[in-house]
Amino acid sequence: MSSNPIMDAGLRDKIISDPNAVLEDTDVMRALVAASEQSMGSNIVDLRGIAMERLEARLDRLEDTHRSVIAAAYENLAGTNQVHRAILRMLEPHKFEEFLLDLGDEVASILRVDVVRLILESVTDDNEPSLRKLGDVLSVAEPGFVDHYLTLGRALPVRPVTMRQMRPEDGRIYGAKSQYIHSEAALKLDFGAGRLPGMLVMGSEDPHQFTPQQGPDLLAFFAGVFERAMRRWLS
């Protein structure tokens, strides 16, 4: 080592007084390692440098994973708060008509979906005047319609929550908005013994809002609360 340093005296003194500042700077350390490799020549393999590169790559992967985990946690927290606010709003009305109108308006807005529809299986005619005044939120379907819709007519097990990307083939569920719906969450509803099932459908113009890869837990919880609220009205 030369006794006559060629480095600027001020910079040299600063490094000597606080060497951790150099060690913690990734770019500076990478430049020093590269300079060291050049000084050794091309015929020498620097195992320490190779190990350092691998450690840096592993650290980068860990940091990416850390950011992904944090982002997912924030997303889950936001989704939980969203569902909780929608449930509180859903439980406010004291009349069934208000309950349904809120479902298609305020609750849909909180959940950030474009359309909410409630389908009840029944032998009652969908065109009865008592149902028409409830708007487009509620519709009546023949027995067996819910399972057929959830499985698309295929011999598949019916899941409580079905999330999928789709383009409705007819306007029975979404009406005039069918052409804009590109994904949906369909929740099968159990209203208790002796009653036909129902279905709550949430449609979105965003094809990525509901996909089969998403976890159904929050929507399953929402469906459970909705079932209990509906049992109160049906009784």
C-alpha positions in Angstrom: 0.0 0.0 0.0 1.3 3.4 -0.9 2.2 5.8 1.9 1.4 8.7 -0.3 -2.4 8.7 -0.7 -3.6 10.2 -4.0 -7.2 10.6 -2.7 -8.5 14.1 -1.8 -7.6 14.6 1.9 -11.0 15.8 2.9 -12.8 12.8 1.3 -10.2 10.4 2.8 -10.6 11.8 6.3 -14.4 11.6 5.9 -14.2 7.9 4.9 -11.8 7.0 7.7 -14.0 8.8 10.3 -17.2 7.1 9.1 -16.5 3.9 7.1 -20.0 2.6 7.6 -21.2 5.3 5.2 -19.3 3.6 2.4 -20.3 0.1 3.4 -24.0 0.9 3.5 -24.0 2.6 0.1 -24.7 -0.2 -2.5 -23.6 1.8 -5.5 -20.3 2.8 -3.9 -19.5 -0.8 -2.8 -20.4 -2.2 -6.3 -18.0 0.3 -7.8 -15.2 -0.7 -5.4 -15.7 -4.4 -6.0 -15.6 -3.8 -9.8 -12.4 -1.8 -9.4 -10.9 -4.6 -7.3 -11.7 -7.2 -9.9 -10.1 -5.1 -12.6 -6.9 -4.7 -10.6 -6.6 -8.5 -10.1 -6.7 -9.2 -13.9 -8.8 -11.6 -15.9 -7.1 -14.8 -14.8 -8.1 -14.6 -11.2 -11.6 -15.7 -10.0 -12.8 -13.5 -7.1 -14.9 -15.9 -5.0 -15.8 -13.1 -2.6 -17.1 -11.0 -5.4 -19.2 -13.8 -6.7 -20.6 -14.5 -3.3 -21.4 -10.8 -2.9 -23.2 -10.7 -6.2 -25.4 -13.7 -5.1 -26.1 -12.1 -1.8 -27.1 -8.8 -3.5 -29.4 -10.8 -5.8 -31.0 -12.6 -2.9 -31.4 -9.3 -1.0 -33.1 -7.8 -4.0 -35.6 -10.7 -4.1 -36.2 -10.4 -0.4 -37.0 -6.7 -0.7 -39.3 -7.4 -3.6 -41.1 -10.1 -1.6 -41.3 -7.7 1.4 -42.9 -5.0 -0.7 -45.4 -7.5 -2.2 -46.4 -8.7 1.2 -46.9 -5.2 2.5 -48.9 -4.2 -0.6 -51.1 -7.3 -0.2 -51.7 -6.6 3.5 -52.8 -3.0 2.8 -55.0 -4.3 0.0 -56.6 -6.9 2.3 -57.1 -4.3 5.0 -58.7 -1.9 2.6 -61.0 -4.7 1.3 -62.0 -5.6 4.9 -62.9 -2.0 5.7 -64.8 -1.7 2.5 -67.0 -4.7 3.2 -67.5 -3.6 6.8 -68.8 -0.2 5.7 -71.1 -1.8 3.1 -72.5 -4.1 5.8 -73.2 -1.3 8.2 -75.0 0.6 5.4 -77.0 -2.5 4.5 -78.2 -2.9 8.0 -79.5 0.7 8.4 -82.9 0.6 6.5 -86.1 -0.1 8.4 -88.2 -1.0 5.3 -87.6 -3.7 2.8 -88.0 -1.3 -0.1 -85.3 1.0 1.3 -83.1 -2.1 1.9 -83.2 -3.1 -1.7 -82.9 0.5 -3.1 -79.8 1.0 -0.9 -78.4 -2.3 -2.1 -78.3 -1.1 -5.7 -77.2 2.4 -4.8 -75.2 3.2 -1.7 -74.0 -0.4 -1.0 -72.9 -0.9 -4.6 -71.0 2.4 -4.5 -69.2 1.5 -1.3 -68.2 -1.9 -2.8 -67.1 -0.1 -6.0 -69.2 -2.3 -8.3 -71.3 -1.1 -11.2 -74.3 -3.3 -10.7 -75.8 -5.3 -7.8 -78.7 -7.7 -8.4 -80.7 -9.9 -6.1 -82.3 -13.0 -7.6 -84.8 -15.0 -5.6 -86.1 -18.4 -6.8 -89.8 -18.5 -6.6 -93.0 -19.7 -8.4 -94.2 -16.0 -8.3 -94.4 -14.1 -11.5 -91.5 -11.6 -11.9 -94.0 -9.1 -13.4 -96.1 -8.7 -10.3 -96.8 -5.0 -9.5 -95.4 -5.5 -6.0 -92.1 -6.5 -7.4 -91.9 -3.9 -10.2 -91.9 -1.0 -7.7 -88.6 -2.3 -6.2 -86.8 -1.3 -9.4 -84.1 -3.4 -11.2 -82.4 -4.6 -8.1 -84.7 -7.6 -7.4 -85.8 -10.2 -9.9 -87.5 -13.6 -9.5 -86.4 -16.7 -11.3 -87.7 -20.2 -11.6 -86.5 -22.9 -9.1 -83.1 -24.3 -10.1 -82.0 -21.1 -11.9 -79.3 -20.2 -9.3 -77.4 -23.4 -9.5 -77.7 -23.4 -13.3 -76.3 -19.8 -13.5 -73.4 -20.5 -11.1 -72.2 -23.6 -12.9 -73.2 -22.3 -16.4 -75.2 -25.4 -16.9 -72.3 -27.8 -16.4 -72.0 -30.7 -13.9 -69.9 -28.9 -11.4 -70.1 -28.4 -7.6 -71.8 -25.2 -6.7 -69.6 -22.9 -4.7 -70.9 -20.3 -2.2 -68.9 -17.6 -3.9 -68.1 -17.6 -7.6 -65.8 -15.0 -9.1 -65.1 -14.9 -12.8 -64.4 -12.9 -15.8 -67.3 -13.0 -18.2 -69.5 -11.3 -20.8 -73.2 -11.9 -20.1 -74.9 -13.7 -22.9 -78.3 -12.2 -22.2 -79.8 -9.4 -20.2 -81.7 -11.4 -17.7 -79.4 -10.4 -14.8 -77.9 -7.1 -15.8 -80.5 -5.8 -18.2 -79.3 -2.9 -20.4 -75.9 -2.9 -18.6 -75.1 -6.4 -19.8 -72.8 -5.2 -22.6 -70.6 -3.3 -20.1 -70.1 -6.1 -17.6 -66.8 -8.0 -17.8 -66.4 -9.6 -14.4 -68.8 -10.7 -11.6 -69.0 -12.1 -8.1 -72.1 -14.4 -7.6 -73.0 -15.3 -4.0 -75.4 -18.1 -3.4 -77.8 -17.4 -0.6 -79.4 -19.8 1.8 -82.5 -18.4 3.5 -83.1 -21.4 5.7 -85.1 -24.6 5.8 -88.2 -24.7 3.6 -87.2 -21.7 1.5 -85.8 -21.7 -2.0 -82.2 -20.3 -2.4 -81.3 -16.9 -3.8 -78.3 -15.2 -5.4 -76.6 -11.9 -5.0 -74.7 -10.8 -8.1 -72.1 -8.0 -8.3 -71.1 -7.0 -11.8 -68.1 -4.8 -12.8 -66.9 -3.2 -16.0 -63.4 -3.9 -14.9 -62.4 -7.4 -16.1 -59.9 -7.7 -13.3 -62.1 -6.8 -10.4 -63.3 -10.4 -9.9 -61.2 -13.3 -10.9 -61.1 -17.0 -9.9 -57.7 -16.5 -8.3 -59.0 -14.1 -5.6 -59.8 -15.2 -2.1 -63.6 -15.5 -1.4 -63.4 -15.0 2.4 -64.6 -11.4 2.5 -67.4 -11.9 0.1 -68.5 -15.1 1.9 -68.7 -13.1 5.1 -70.8 -10.4 3.3 -73.1 -13.1 2.0 -73.5 -14.6 5.5 -74.6 -11.2 6.9 -76.9 -10.6 3.8 -78.6 -14.0 4.3 -79.4 -13.1 7.9 -80.7 -9.7 7.0 -82.9 -11.3 4.3 -84.3 -13.9 6.7 -85.5 -11.1 8.9 -87.4 -9.5 6.0 -88.7 -12.8 4.6 -90.1 -13.8 8.1 
